[in-house]
Amino acid sequence: MKLRLAVCAIALAASACSPAPAPETEGAAGGATPAAAKRMPLPDCATVEAEDAGADGWKHPDCRLMFADQSGMAIEARYTPAEDDATLQVIDERMGNTFNGPSLEDFDKDGKLDILLPLETGNVNTTWAVWRQVDAGKFVRAGEPSGVSLEKTESGYIAAPARSSANAWSVAFYKLEADALQPIATAEITAQGEPDKITGTECLVTDDGGIVAAGLTPDTAKAQFCAEKVVTEIFK
């Protein structure tokens, strides 16, 4: 079943599945094939590409991501219905115009792989639905950061650098609180000079509602975030 909206949105269901059981032996249960076995043959999400369907947006193939840890779990990204199997959790998101596919990444560096589902991609930046893995292999929705990547800073923040133009970037900083990404501040970095000869940079910090809660003042926030490696290396 393909769900297509005016904005060329596609409904994405990512299922965190336990390993499928072995197919039933011949004659067992009338020779029926388990539903889990019927939905196993999916290509690796890292090997498939979205197809540009023109005015209809991007067409994504069903695919599968295996966790590179000892959990034995897999993520199935399906854009068409499938029979149920040993599903542990179903995650529903609505994807807009994006050529990116789902990925597994330990964005908070806690040793557990998390799920990044792309919702929208502009010229450069992507907005993700971030599902953080918590205890017992469950996932909770942490937020919708936007940028080119997610990075854990040495100071404990989650940073989302985003390109604004050829000579301007922004880096949003978050703190994980109760499994949710809480906005703290954004550093705006502008290059001075010419694109092929940058003579310096200017960094300004805006409060996203979390500076005071982080124990910072406007001045200490500027000193903190403008000195972060994810900021200083943008125009190096």
C-alpha positions in Angstrom: 0.0 0.0 0.0 1.5 3.3 -1.1 0.3 6.4 0.7 1.0 9.5 -1.3 0.0 13.0 -0.1 0.0 16.3 -1.8 3.6 16.9 -0.6 4.6 13.5 -2.0 4.8 12.1 1.5 5.2 8.4 2.0 4.2 6.5 5.1 7.2 4.7 6.6 6.9 1.9 9.0 10.2 0.8 10.6 9.8 -2.4 12.6 12.4 -3.4 15.2 12.3 -7.1 14.7 13.8 -10.0 16.4 15.5 -12.6 14.2 13.0 -14.5 12.2 12.5 -18.1 13.2 13.6 -20.9 10.9 11.1 -21.9 8.3 8.8 -24.7 9.4 9.8 -28.2 8.3 7.7 -29.8 5.5 4.4 -31.1 6.9 4.5 -28.9 10.0 1.3 -26.9 10.5 0.1 -28.2 7.1 3.3 -27.1 5.4 2.6 -23.4 5.9 5.5 -21.0 5.7 5.8 -18.7 8.8 4.9 -15.1 8.2 8.4 -14.1 9.4 10.1 -16.2 6.7 8.0 -14.5 4.1 9.3 -11.0 4.9 12.9 -11.8 5.4 14.3 -11.4 1.9 14.9 -7.6 1.9 18.0 -5.8 0.6 20.4 -4.0 2.9 19.3 -0.4 3.2 22.9 0.7 2.6 22.8 -0.9 -0.9 19.6 0.5 -2.2 18.9 4.0 -3.7 15.8 6.1 -3.8 14.4 6.6 -7.3 13.6 10.1 -8.4 9.9 9.9 -9.5 9.8 13.5 -10.7 6.7 15.4 -9.6 5.8 12.4 -7.4 9.0 12.9 -5.3 11.3 10.0 -4.3 10.3 6.4 -4.4 12.0 4.3 -1.7 12.4 0.5 -1.9 11.7 -1.7 1.1 15.0 -2.6 2.9 16.5 -4.0 6.0 19.2 -2.9 8.5 20.9 -5.3 10.8 22.2 -4.1 14.2 26.0 -4.5 14.3 25.9 -5.5 17.9 24.9 -8.5 19.9 21.2 -7.6 20.2 20.2 -9.8 17.2 17.7 -7.1 16.1 17.0 -5.7 12.6 15.2 -2.7 11.3 12.8 -3.2 8.4 11.9 -0.1 6.5 8.7 -0.8 4.6 6.7 1.4 2.3 4.3 -1.4 1.4 2.3 -3.6 3.8 3.8 -6.9 5.0 2.6 -9.8 7.0 3.3 -9.7 10.7 6.3 -11.5 12.2 8.3 -11.5 15.4 8.0 -7.7 15.7 9.1 -6.1 18.9 8.1 -2.5 18.1 6.6 -0.6 15.2 7.6 3.0 14.5 5.5 5.0 12.1 6.8 8.2 10.6 5.7 10.2 7.6 8.5 11.0 5.1 8.4 14.1 2.9 10.7 14.9 0.1 14.0 13.1 0.9 16.3 10.9 -1.0 17.9 9.6 2.2 16.9 6.3 3.8 16.9 5.2 7.4 20.1 4.5 9.2 21.5 3.2 12.5 23.8 5.4 14.5 24.9 5.7 18.1 24.4 9.5 18.0 24.7 9.9 21.8 27.6 7.5 22.2 26.0 5.4 24.9 27.0 2.1 23.2 23.5 1.4 21.8 22.6 2.0 18.2 19.7 4.4 17.5 17.4 4.9 14.5 17.6 8.0 12.3 14.6 8.3 10.0 14.8 11.1 7.4 11.7 13.2 7.2 12.7 16.0 4.8 15.9 16.9 2.9 16.6 20.3 1.4 19.6 21.2 -0.7 21.9 20.0 2.0 20.3 19.6 5.4 18.0 16.7 6.5 15.4 16.7 9.3 15.4 13.4 11.1 13.1 11.7 13.5 15.5 10.4 16.0 14.5 7.2 17.9 16.8 6.6 20.8 17.4 3.0 22.0 16.8 2.6 25.7 16.6 -0.4 28.0 15.4 -3.8 26.7 16.0 -2.9 23.1 13.1 -0.4 23.0 13.1 2.9 21.1 11.7 6.3 22.2 11.3 9.3 19.9 13.9 11.9 21.0 13.2 14.7 18.7 13.5 16.2 15.2 17.0 17.8 14.8 18.0 19.2 11.4 21.4 19.4 9.8 24.0 17.5 7.9 24.9 15.2 10.8 24.5 14.6 14.5 27.6 14.8 16.8 28.2 14.2 20.5 30.6 16.9 21.8 33.3 16.3 24.4 31.3 18.6 26.7 28.3 16.3 26.5 26.0 18.2 24.1 24.4 16.8 20.9 25.3 19.1 18.0 23.5 19.4 14.7 25.6 21.4 12.2 23.5 22.8 9.3 24.6 24.7 6.2 22.8 28.0 5.6 24.8 29.2 2.6 28.3 28.9 1.1 29.7 31.2 3.9 27.3 30.6 6.7 26.5 27.6 9.0 24.6 27.1 12.2 25.1 24.5 14.9 22.2 23.7 17.2 23.1 22.3 20.6 20.9 19.9 22.6 21.0 18.1 25.9 19.4 14.7 26.4 16.9 14.9 29.2 14.5 12.1 29.9 15.3 10.6 26.5 14.4 13.8 24.7 16.6 16.3 22.9 16.1 19.6 24.7 17.3 22.7 22.7 19.9 24.7 24.5 21.4 27.2 22.0 22.5 27.7 18.4 25.8 29.0 17.2 25.7 31.0 14.0 29.0 31.0 12.1 29.7 33.3 9.2 32.9 33.3 7.2 34.6 36.6 6.4 36.4 37.3 3.2 35.9 35.4 -0.1 34.9 31.8 -0.5 38.4 30.9 -1.8 40.2 33.2 0.8 38.5 33.2 4.2 40.1 35.8 6.4 38.2 35.0 9.6 34.9 34.0 11.1 32.2 35.5 13.2 30.3 33.5 15.8 27.1 34.5 17.5 25.0 32.5 19.9 21.2 32.6 20.3 19.3 31.2 23.2 17.0 28.3 22.2 15.5 28.3 25.7 18.0 26.3 27.5 21.0 28.5 28.3 19.8 29.4 31.9 18.9 25.7 32.6 22.4 24.7 31.5 23.9 27.1 34.1 25.1 29.6 31.5 24.8 33.3 30.9 24.8 34.9 27.4 28.5 35.6 27.6 29.5 32.2 28.9 27.3 30.5 26.4 29.1 32.3 23.6 32.4 31.4 25.0 31.3 27.8 25.4 29.6 27.1 22.1 31.8 29.2 19.8 34.8 27.2 21.1 33.2 23.8 20.4 35.2 21.7 17.9 32.2 21.2 15.8 32.0 25.0 15.4 35.7 25.9 15.0 36.4 23.3 12.3 33.6 24.4 9.9 35.8 26.9 8.0 39.2 25.4 8.7 
